[in-house]
Amino acid sequence: MPLPLSRLRVVELGSGDTLGYCGKLFADFGAEVIRIEPPGGDPDRRIAPTVDTGGGHHESLTFAWRSTNKTSITADPETAQGADRILALLASADLLLDARHPDVIEHSRISHDMLRAAQPGLAITAISWFGEHGPYRNYQATDSICRSLAGLVKLVGPVDGPPVLPRDGQIGVVGGLTAFIPSLAGLYGHAHGARRFAVNNLDAMLQISEFDTGLALETGFTRPRAGLNRFGRGYPSGTFQTKDGWLGVTVVTPAQWTAFCTMLDMPELGSDPKYSAMINRFMRAEELKAIITPALLKQSAQHWFERGIALRIPLAIVPDMKELLAQEVHRARGAFGKVSIGDANFEGPVLPLHLTRARPKPNGRAPLKGAGNHTPLPAHTRQATRAATPQDALPLKGVRIIDLTMGWAGPTATRQMGDLGADVIKVESCQYPDWFRGTDTRPPYHEERTYEKMYWFQMNNRNKRGITLDLTTDAGLSLLKRLLKDADAVIDNYAADVMPRLGLDVESILKINPRLVVVTMPAFGMTGAWSGVRAYGSTLEQASGLPSVTGGPDDPPTMLHAALGDPIGGLNGAAAMLVGLMHQRATGEGQHIDLSQVECMLPMVAPSILEQSATGNTSPRIGNRHPRFVPNGCFPALGIDQWITLAVRTDDEWPALCRVMRRDDLAADAELATAEGRRTHEDRIEVAIRQWLADVRPDIAMVTLQAAGIPAAIAKLPQDLASDPHLLKTGHWQPSERPFMGPHLLPSVAYREGDSELPYAITNLAPTLGQHNHEVLRGVLGLSDAEIAELERNGVIGTSATLPKPKPKKSGGKTASAAG
C-alpha cells in the first residue's frame, strides 16, 4: 500500500537543520522530496561527525540521516540556468520548502512573489531563524543564540552560573515539526487553495518555554536557576547515581513521595511532616540529597526503575548512547533504522510517528551530492489548482477531533489542529477536569472557580469547544460513543488501562467508527514491557538519553529544565494525526497511532545516536564550548545574573569580535587567526570576553555584536519574553479577555500566512468548563433541551467542578504515562 504522502512532490531549497528535518518527515512518509543543493553541495554535508562513504570521501552523519529517501539535484538559483532548472521542477511540485534568508528570497530570480503570480497552486513554506519581520529579522543565529532568546538557557545550570548551553541539532527537530504541521495541513486542505506559510525557529522554541512564561505571567516572577538537575518546584527531581547507572527521578505528588520513600525502605521519611509538601522538599533539597543519594547507591538503576513501575513512581533509566541503542524496548518497536550513504551504513532514530497501518520508512538511503542530476523525474500533477484567498476557510475546516487529553502534551497536539481550523471538541468531566486547570481540592478551588483561572490551561486550549461528560455513567459513555461515530479523529493520554476499562480500547473504538484516526500517547507506547511506566515531561527527557550528552565533562547527566517531553510529544502527536488523516482520505480507513513520547524525544539526540552507531563512541561533553565555533559560550554581563551568549562561527568573525572588544592585540595574534589556534587558547580568549562584558549591559552587548555580524543574544528569562520588542512587534503576544481570567496575554501560532506580519488572531479562547455542552449536544448529537436538562440534573454534564467520586478499591493493572 502506498505511504500516506506518496502523492506529493516537495522541493527543498536552502539549507539548515529545520529544513532538513521537515523534508525528512515528508520523504520518510512517501513524498517525493527533491533537495536542491548548490554546485559544491550543501555546506551541512561537511559538519562533523562524518563517515567515509567510499574512496576517502566523508559525509556528515546528521545530514545523511535528515536526507533519507530524498533526491539530490545541484543548481544555483542565482544563475539563469540554475533558476530555470529549479522553476521547471517547481512547475509540477505541490510544496516548496524554502530556507533561504528573507532578503535572499525577495531579491532572487526565484522570489515568492514571482512564484505565486506564475504558479498559484504551489504551496510555499518559508523557514528562517526569526521570521520575515521584526527587530531580530536579520540577526545572526546559532542554536544557542535562538534558545537564549527563547528563554531556554538562563534557568539551566549552577546557581552561580554560567547557564548551560545544550548541543546543536534540537532546534531543527522542533522547527521542522512546527513547519511540517501547517505545511501538511495546507496540502490536506488544498481544496481551500494553496497557501504560503512563514515559519521561524524562535517562535517554534517558544512553544517549549511557554510553560514557564505562563507561570511568570500568573505569579509575576520566574523561578530562579536552582542548580543542576533541580527541575521544577519540587524534589527529588533530576538524575541520581546508582550502584550501576543513572536514575531519573521526578517526584511531585504526596503519593509519589510516600511511594518513593517506601521504595528506599525509609517509610519514616515519607511520613515526616517537614518533607510532606512539595515546596518544603524543594527548600530542603540539599538535606534530602544527603539522605537519598547513599540509599540509591545500594541498587542499580534497572532495579529502582522496575520498582518504580510497580509503585507508580515517575522514574527512568538515564542511558548513555551505547545503552540507548541496545535497549530492547526501543528495538522491539523498531525505533532505530539503517541509514545508508555511499558505502557507509549506520543506525539512527526512525520517525517516531508510529502509524500502525502506515509506518514511515525506517530511514533508508541518503543521496550523494547531485545523484539525481541526470535521472528523469516521473510525471506529476500537483493537487491544488489555485491560491488560497482571505475568504477561504482554514485548511482543516470540516475535520472533527474528539479530544480526551489533559495537561500539556495532548492538548498541545489538538491546539495545533484547532489553530488550523479543525473542530476540536474537548471532553472533560466535572469530577475530573483537565489537571492543567489545577488539582487543588480545597473549598476555595471550587468556590472561587480557581480552575477557570490557570494560565497553562488557557494557553493550551484555545480554538476548542469544551464539554463535560461523566464517562463513569452509562449516559456519558453512550454520548461519547455517539461523538466518535461521526468524528475524524480521537486522541487521549489517559493511563493505559482507563479507556479499556470503559470498554473503549482501540479495537472497540475502531468498531464504532472504522475510519477514525485513533491517537494514544503514553511514555513508551502501548506495547512492550515498559508500557506501564508513569512519566512526566522530565521523565521523557531522562529516558531519551539526552542528559548524558548535555553539560560538562565532570557534570552528572544534565537536564534542560524545560519539561521538553510534553511539547515535543504534542508536536509529534499533531504531525502524526495529520499523516493519519492523509491516509484516511486516500483509503477510507482509520488506524491506531501508537505514539511513544520517549521515541518522540530520540530525534532530539539524533547526532549523538548516529555518532555512537557509526563510530562506536560519543564525543565527550565540552560544556558550553562548541565543536566548531571558537569562542562559544554564555558569559556574564553587567548586572546581577545577566548573561550573553555569543559564538564566532568563522575566522572572519574573529577580528570583528576583537574590534568590538577593542582588543587589537588579539586580532593581531597570528595564533588566533584560525579556529584550531583559538581552540588552543580558548581559556585566554574567554577571560578577555568576560573582562569586556563586565561593564557592558547585556542589551547593548547583543545589539553591538549583532551589528558587527557576530551571533549574540541575551540569555532571557521566561518573564522577559512578555516585553521582548521583537515578539511585541511581530504580534506573538495577543491581549485577550476571558471570564474569570480578565485581561491577559496569550501566545500565538509559530507561523504567519501569506505576507502577514501578524499571526492568526485568537478569536476562540479556551472554553470554560462545559461551556459548549448545549451547543455540541444539540448541534452535533441532536439532543433536545429536555434531554440536556435531564443530563444536567443527573450530573452527567455540568459547568462547575465538583469533588471526585470516592474511588473503588484498586484491583491491580498497569498504569501508563502521566506525561501530559
LOLUM-841893 format. One record per residue (C-alpha): z, x, y. Coordinates in steps of 0.001 Angstrom, whole numbers, padded with zeros to 6 digits, always signed. Each point is the difference from the previous one (the first is absolute). Example, Ala and Ser with C-alpha at 12.3 -4.5 7.8 and 13.67 -1.06 7.14 Angstrom:
% residues 2
+007800+012300-004500/-000660+001370+003440/
***
This chain:
% residues 820
+000000+000000+000000/-000878+001417+003459/+002935+001125+002101/+001015-002317+002871/-001631+002038+002777/-003158+000962-001864/-002189-002163+002273/+000888+002055+003075/-001648+003031+001575/+002288+002018+002281/-000920+003008+002147/+002611+002546+001118/-000623+001990+003168/+002402+002549+001453/+002896+001738-001673/+003705-000236-000760/+002559-001231-002499/+000020-003593+001231/-003763-000342-000308/+000038+001622-003425/+002734-002187-001449/-001441-003207+001419/-003352+000904-001562/+001681+000817-003310/+001467-003502-000117/-003527-001380+000240/-001624+002529-002351/+002519-000175-002826/-000342-003789-000043/-003731+000269-000460/-001530+000100+003477/-002895+002377+000602/+001554+002387+002525/-002297+002491+001719/+001765+002918+001653/-001918+001503+002943/+000932+003654+000467/-001217+002570+002514/-002510+002528-001398/+002806+002520-000571/+002118-002549-001830/+003144-001846+001071/+002557+002558+001301/+002640-001726-002112/-001705+001401-003101/+001505+003374+000916/+003626-001099+000382/+002310+001667-002547/+001019-000325-002708/-003463+000387-001443/-001519+000303-003459/-002929+002024-001307/-002814-002481-000644/-002281+002645-001538/-001472+003331+001010/+002968+000859+002194/-000554-002990+002306/+003276-001667+000966/+000610-003595+001066/+003091-001789+001319/+001930-001881-002668/+001007-002765+002378/-003487-000429+001429/-001374-000309-003540/+002601-002627-000921/-000801-002023+003114/-003731+000266-000774/-000160-001281-003568/-002956-002238-000822/-001716+000620+003340/-003457+001361+000802/-000279+002943+002406/-002958+000248+002372/-000275+002604+002737/-001321-000970+003424/+000828+000865+003586/+000383-003218+002040/-000692+001913+003220/-003497+001085-000981/-002958-002379+000024/-000772+000681-003648/+003614-000409-001112/+000541-003133+002056/-003157-001583-001391/+001148+000665-003535/+003430-001510+000631/-001507-003034+001702/-002233-000542-003000/+003076-000034-002242/+001815-002370+002310/-002917-002434-000009/+001114-001302-003399/+003730+000785+000161/+002729-002625+000162/+002566+002201+001737/+000146+003168+002081/+003312+001879-000070/-000186+002256+003047/+002667+002623+000688/-001760+001772+002856/+001930+000221+003265/-000580-002997+002300/-001707+002234+002599/-002333+001410-002636/-000895-003488-001209/-000622-001284+003519/-002460+002776+000890/-001555+000374-003444/-003496-000779-001191/+001875-002331-002363/+002269-001857+002406/+001658-003205-001040/-001528-001888+002915/-003443+000988-001221/+000823-000864-003612/+001350-003443+000833/-003057-000802+002063/-002448+001209-002660/+001916-000972-003151/+002324-002923+000784/+000812-000555-003675/+001493+003503-000411/+003788+000033-000061/+001594+003013+001694/+003496+001447-000201/+000809+002782+002465/+002853+002294-001027/+001859+002239+002441/+003401+001548+000606/+001028-002061+003020/-002646-002669+000549/-002748-000466+002538/+002213-000803+002989/+003300+001093+001508/+001594+003237+001246/-000021+001713-003406/-003683-000767-000666/-001110+003634+000306/+003182+001672-001200/-000355+002754-002566/+001757-000893-003237/+001296+001150-003332/+001961-002034-002519/+003302+001199+001476/-001092-000766+003570/-000861-003575-000952/+003220-000474-001956/+002048+001310+002909/-001532-002523+002396/+000528-002766-002567/+003764+000589-000115/-000091+001405-003540/+001256+003553+000573/+003028+000060+002248/+002370-001819-002360/-000632+002373-002923/+001859+003252-000522/+003320+001714+000727/+002195-001514+002697/-000545+003019+002252/-003706+000127-000752/-002704+000815-000178/-001498-003274-001204/-001973+000354-003235/-003801-000045-000078/-001465-001183-003318/-003121+001347-001647/-003455-001146+001041/-002026-002609-001878/+002220-003062+000334/-001464-001421+003197/-003419-000115-001641/+001350-002368-002654/+001731-002303+002486/-002932+000083+002408/-002527-000395-002813/+001716-003118-001330/+000363-001363+003527/-003742+000459+000591/-000947-001355-003430/+001786-003331+000441/-001866-001372+003059/-003230+001665-001151/+000030-001727-003389/+001274-003252+001500/-002974+000060+002373/-002383+000546-002897/+001689-002798-001978/-000514-002306+002968/-003562+001124+000704/-001046-003627+000453/+001985+000122+003239/-002097+002980+001131/+000203+003800-000213/+002865+001505+001958/+000845+003242+001705/+003597+001184-000314/+001625+003006+001649/+002938+001349-002005/+002288+002822+001075/+002512+002108-001868/+002794-000322+002549/+000128-003786-000241/-000299+000271-003772/+003113+002205-000149/+001906-002389+002263/+000015-002387-002974/+002476+002407-001591/+002242+000620+003007/+000141-003663+001042/+003072-000620-002184/+002017+002430+002108/-001711-001193+003175/+001060-003555-000809/+003563+001183-000588/-000037+001806+003348/-001376-003023+001839/+002638-002188-001600/+003004+002248+000621/-001112+001978+003042/+000210+003404-001669/-001476+002060-002828/+002180+001359-002751/+000651+003739+000405/-001495+002765-002110/+002711+000046-002631/-001051+003083-001967/-002143+000846-002996/-000171-002847-002489/+002297-002259+001981/-002174-003040-000332/+000634-003255+001833/+003464-001177+000975/+001782+000317-003308/+001132+002571-002540/-000602+001353-002582/-003697+000309+000769/-002362+002886-000495/-000581+002571-002728/+002818+001478-002066/-000024+002915-002428/+000972-000749-003584/+000535+002071-003097/-003757-000088-000520/-002257-001118+002846/+000428-001963+003202/+001086-003616+000289/-001029-002366+002780/+002753-002416+001014/-000051-002981+002379/+003201-002028-000134/+000106-002900+002460/+001841-003099-001215/+003673-000258-001032/-001077-000798-003553/-002153+003123-000142/+002862+002146+001311/+002388-001380-002597/-002547+000527-002769/-000742+003533+001201/+003692+000899-000163/+000241-001585-003451/-002977+002125-001090/+001842+003129+001151/+003135-001152-001845/+001812-000322+003322/+000867-003705+000244/+002863+000783+002363/-002511+001358+002511/-001904-003268-000069/+003138-002019+000710/+001256+002239+002811/-000195-002181+003150/-000852+002918+002282/-003336+000375-001810/-000815-003659-000579/-002091-000593+003141/-003389+001685+000303/+000709+001353+003483/+003334+001432-001152/-001742+001921-002758/-002536+001292+002519/+002776+001210+002310/+001758+001701-002926/-003171+001472-001511/+001231+003610-000167/+003235-001120-001588/-001859-002035-002610/-002553+002741-000602/+002813+002329-001048/+001076-002585-002594/-003408-001157-001233/-001809+003343-000300/+002145+001574-002741/+000017-003277-001925/-003813-000180-000035/-000196+003612-001211/+001563-001050-003306/-003170-001714-001280/-003765+000231+000430/-002086-002010+002443/-001587-001760-002996/+003429-001057-001264/+001110-001413+003344/-003348-001706+000542/+000188-001849-003301/+003576-001005+000740/-001167-001247+003385/-002595-002286-001594/+002691-001625-002124/+002362-000377+002975/-002731-001155+002436/+000547+002917+002360/-002975+001282+002045/-000331+003504-001456/-003012+002215-000663/-000805+003295-001619/-001381+002221+002775/-002730+001968-001801/-001810+003118+001045/-003770-000087-000423/+000018+001373-003532/+002556-002589-001082/-001842-002776+001822/-003280+000712-001771/+001788-000074-003352/+001901-003274+000473/-000995-002415-002737/+000587-003051+002192/-002969+001033+002136/-002109+001312-002878/+000304-003294-001844/-001270-001907+003043/-002907+002371+000647/+001366+001176+003350/-001779+003373-000226/-003679+000623-000612/-002445+002901-000159/-001774+001233+003120/-003134+002080-000561/-001953+002082+002489/-002545+002530-001116/+001470+001709-003062/+003602-000749+000974/+002199-002729-001449/+003566-000973+000922/+002139-003107+000321/+001025-002107+002971/+001466-003439+000704/-002197-002955-000884/-000179-002708+002645/+003222-001992-000521/-001688-003389+000453/+000572-001042-003622/-002355-002948-000493/+000362-000887-003664/-003560-001382-000296/-001688+002390+002388/+001667+003403-000135/-001276+002602+002474/-001851+002983-001337/+002596+002560-001130/-001198+002494+002611/-003238+001595-001213/-002561+002505+001270/-000113+001150+003602/-003332+001234+001383/-000783+003492+001177/-001382+000248+003511/-003385-001712+000318/-000213-000802-003698/-001720-003285+000810/-002529+001370+002493/-002974-000395-002290/+001085-002975-002091/-001565-003315+001029/+002509-002735+000653/-000442-003337-001769/-001204-002939+002028/+002805-001892+001704/+000219-003045+002261/+003048-000440+002156/+001890-003277-000220/+000639-000788+003683/-002948-001168+002039/+001540-000133+003456/+002834+001307+002121/+003241-001921+000425/+000522-001723+003323/+003237-000955+001797/-000563-003547-001213/+000012+001036-003667/+003110-000515-002105/+001981+003021-001184/-001415+001459-003222/+002627-001400-002396/-000181-003539+001373/+000109-002388-002947/+002013+002292-002307/+003381-001460-000989/+002813+002256-001204/+003344-001135-001378/+002563+002570+001129/+003102+000267-002193/+001045+003369+001408/+003085+001132+001872/+001076+003066+001931/-002541+002531+001204/-002669+000993-002540/-001185-003415-001139/+000090-001634+003450/-001898+002999+001394/-002772-000667-002512/-000301-003656+000953/+000341+000777+003717/-003166+002073-000283/-001785-002983-001515/+001328-002497+002538/-001027+002275+002865/-003585-000241-001254/-000035-003786-000215/+001355-000910-003441/+002221-003066-000309/+003218+001593-001258/+002629-002498-001147/+003354+001754-000255/+002405-001642-002445/+003738+000500+000447/+002998-002126-000906/+002904-001126+002132/+002385+001562-002523/-001857+003340-000149/-002000+000688+003166/-002005+003196+000322/+002625+002751-000003/-001603+001532+003099/+001544-002969+001799/+003350+001623-000819/+002373-000325-002939/+003285-000820+001723/+001636-003059-001568/+002881-000334+002505/+000126-003283+001975/-001563+001313+003257/-003141+000983-001940/-000650-003693-000655/+001644-001572+003027/-001800+002246+002504/-003217+000171-002025/+000126+003770-000107/-002723-000191-002630/-002422-001024+002747/+000826+002978+002210/-000788+003090-002097/-002709+002212+001463/-001273+001282-003339/-000876-003492-001175/-001968-000765+003161/-002043+003189-000304/-000996-000548-003620/-000707-003715-000038/-002277-000809+002893/-003109-002071-000703/+001578-001854-002912/+001109-003558-000663/+003516-000310-001375/+001378-002581-002410/+003136-000308-002107/+000101-001020-003663/+002982+000173-002311/-001749+001379-003063/+003066-000591-002167/-000804-003736+000171/-002758-001740-001911/-001339-001496+003223/-000166+003347+001801/-001644+001715-002938/-002522-002803-000390/-000997+000256+003658/-000477+003768-000299/-002284-000539-002996/-002023-002478+002010/-000375+002551+002796/-001178+002586-002532/-002600-002341-001448/-002265+000153+003050/+000958+003427+001414/-002057+003178-000135/+002845+002485-000499/+003722+000209-000590/+002277+002992+000466/+003657+000561-000875/+002499+002825-000033/+002803-001812-001788/+001872+001755-002778/-002207+000172-003093/+001899-002681-001864/+000171-002593+002810/-003468-001551-000206/-000067-000061-003829/+003389-001784-000004/-001604-002646+002188/-002821-000336-002498/-002327+001829+002376/-000851+003248-001719/-003467+001339+000803/-001607-001648-003013/+001466-003394+000909/-001093+000326+003618/-003560+000753-001052/+000046-003086-002232/+000822-002079+003081/-002890+001594+001883/-002240+002434-001908/-001634+001267+003212/+003250+001107+001656/+000484+003612+001062/+003594+000595-001133/+001718+003021+001562/+003327+001373-001232/+001556+003152+001421/+003164+001382-001658/+000924+003665+000284/-001685+001293-003166/-002224-002963-000768/+000488-002786-002498/-000509+002150-003089/+001713+003026-001468/+003522+001212-000646/+000867+000161+003697/-001195-003467+001005/+003621-001055+000475/+000811+002640+002612/+001644-001339+003128/-001357+001660+003109/-000127+000155+003764/-002679+001700+002071/+002035+003196-000124/+000131-000168-003815/-003785-000172-000106/-000273+003128+002155/+002462+001820-002251/-001797-001001-003206/-003395+001068+001388/+001047+003661+000161/-000743+000180+003728/+003482+001412+000839/-000659+002970-002293/-002763+001293+002298/+001682-000847+003328/+002311+002308+001941/+000759+003697-000116/+000330+002377-002952/+003789-000272-000116/+000253-003728+000666/+000679-002632-002641/-002902-002366-000668/-000309-001521+003448/-000584-003638+000861/-001907-001218+003050/+002542-002698+000968/-002515-002773+000614/+000075-002177-003161/-003613+001032-000521/-000377-001931-003223/+000187-003430+001622/-002843+000168+002549/-002122+002103-002356/+000505-002579-002737/-000865-002784+002434/-003242+001631+001122/-001017+000570-003609/+000927-003583-000849/-002324-001337+002697/-002806+002354-001000/+000363-000959-003667/+000017-003706+000804/-003215+000370+001997/-001713+001810-002868/+001242-002767-002296/-001510-002616+002308/-003329+001846-000102/+000133-000101-003815/+000957-003673+000127/-002983-000811+002204/-002426+001891-002244/+001252-001330-003348/+001989-003149+000682/+002926+001404-001933/+003488+000953+001045/+002133+002829-001307/+003351+001721+000114/+000428+002933+002384/+002876+002013-001438/+000988+002141+002950/+002464+002848-000568/+001480+000967+003336/+000818+003492-001262/-003662+000474-000943/-000867-001161+003523/+001931+003035+001252/-001843+002538-002185/-003010+000388+002342/+002504+001052+002681/+000755+003088-002057/-003531+000427-001382/-000652+003525+001399/+002985+001362-001920/-000840-001924-003180/-003564+001334+000127/+001190+003565+000576/+002465-000191-002881/-002675-001338-002333/-002696+002496+001024/+002119+003147+000287/+003169-000660-001965/+002103+000526+003117/+000982-001693+003245/+000054+001973+003237/+003526+000879+001107/+001604-002040+002745/-000235+001693+003393/+001950-002410+002180/-001672-000834+003299/-002548+002766-000278/-003530-000792-001087/-002310+001621-002546/-002854+000220+002562/+001364-000569+003510/+001948+002889+001565/+002277-000681+001809/+000977-003495-001101/+003329-001701+000374/+002415-002251+001825/+001792+001849+002812/+002881-000909+002343/-000895-000844+003594/+002076-000604+003132/+002643-002669-000522/+002339-001160-002743/-001716-000330-003375/-003493+000167+001537/-002785+001417-002161/-003679+000871+000252/-002343+000308-002974/-002928+002343+000496/-002680+001735-002043/-002529+002771+000537/-002888-000854-002285/-002496+002700+000967/-000078+003500+001380/-001496-001423+003216/+003044-002203+000545/+002378+002951-000185/-000882+001591+003379/+000113-003505+001533/+003607-000362-001174/+000805+003440+001378/-001393-000985+003408/+002109-003162+000073/+003101+002047-000844/-001021+002696+002531/+000149+002622-002742/-002940+002274+000714/+001690+002635-002141/-000319-002183-003093/-003601-000904+000806/-000841+003710+000303/+001672+000941-003293/-002895+000660-002383/+002244-000541-003012/+000421-003657+000994/-003672-000771+000520/-000456-001401-003524/+001963-002506-002043/+000756+002699-002573/+001436+002254+002681/+002022-002773+001594/+001406-000912-003411/+001487+003492-000235/+001708-000420+003370/+000814-003714-000213/+003725+000513+000649/-000734+001845+003247/-002498-002631+001120/+002447-002834-000651/+002667+001754+002091/-002494+000196+002881/-000786-003725-000310/+003674-000940+000027/+000628+002204+003036/-002828-001671+001911/+001018-003543-000942/+003672+000528+000858/-000532-001178+003584/-003070-002230-000441/+000309-003775-000326/-001583-001286-003224/-002382-002378+001793/-001211+002784+002306/-000371+002370-002950/-002124-002517-001922/-002287-000793+002930/-000411+003682+000925/-000779+001123-003522/-002423-002863-000618/-001795+000807+003257/-000487+003507-001368/-001494-001421-003223/+003041+000712-002161/+001311-002715-002336/+003485-000921+001223/+002243-003061-000014/+003486-001104+000892/+002041-000710-003102/+000796-003589+000923/+002787-002260-001130/-000968-003481-001192/+001704-001487+003064/-002315+002101+002211/-003050-001776-001373/+000655-003252+001861/-000568+001868+003289/-002708+002391-001179/-002737-000036+002694/-002841+000175-002519/+001329-002875-002079/+000583-002093+003112/-003517+000676+001285/-001643-000848-003315/+002005-003201-000498/+001887+001065-003089/+003100-001865+001188/-000512-003678+000636/+002637-002044+001872/+000954-003046-002053/+002505-002817+000207/+001287-001853-003026/+002733-002569-000587/+003397+001662-000547/-001443+003457+000801/-001030-000551+003608/-002312+002567+001637/-000706+003053-002139/-002695+002553-000778/-002130-000035-003129/-002321+002716-001343/-003713-000650-000387/-002606+000703-002651/-001144+003621-000282/-003618-000732+000911/-002157-001502+002728/-003089-002131-000537/-003251+000702+001814/+000516+001919+003253/+003298-001670+000813/+002704+002164+001513/+002585-002418-001356/+000910-001130-003523/-000081-003565-001232/+002465-002125+001957/+002989-001183-002023/-000171-003772+000270/+001888-001030-003133/+003508+001422-000011/+002128+000372-003116/+001047-003440-001219/+003513-001289+000330/+001497-000962-003333/-002002-002910-001394/-001897-000425+003268/-003193-001183-001688/+001490-002137-002782/-001566-003230+001261/-003290+001623+001012/-000560+001635-003394/+001431-002672-002264/-001910-002738+001785/-003173+001855+000953/-000467+002155-003118/+001666-002023-002755/-000442-003490+001453/+003654-001064-000210/+001067-003057+001945/+002721-000015+002644/+002245-001886-002405/-000487+002594-002748/+000759+002825+002416/+003139-001779+001225/+001151-000351-003622/-000460+003735-000550/+002099+000666+003087/+002791-002329-001170/+000081+001738-003389/+000149+003491+001542/-003318+001076-001510/-001283+000817+003479/+001745+000531+003312/+000066+001938+003236/+003513+001460-000073/+001377+002743-002210/+002773-001053-002364/+002397+001869-002234/-001555+000973-003333/+000798-002074-003031/+002537+001551-002403/-001812+002322-002373/+000118-000698-003740/+001398+002703-002202/-002418+002867-000601/-001771-000013-003325/-001520+003453+000119/-003622+000856+000622/-001789+002411+002211/+000004+000306+003737/-002863+001283+002014/-000525+001686+003296/+001970-001089+003011/-002499+001880+002114/-001013-002512+002520/
***
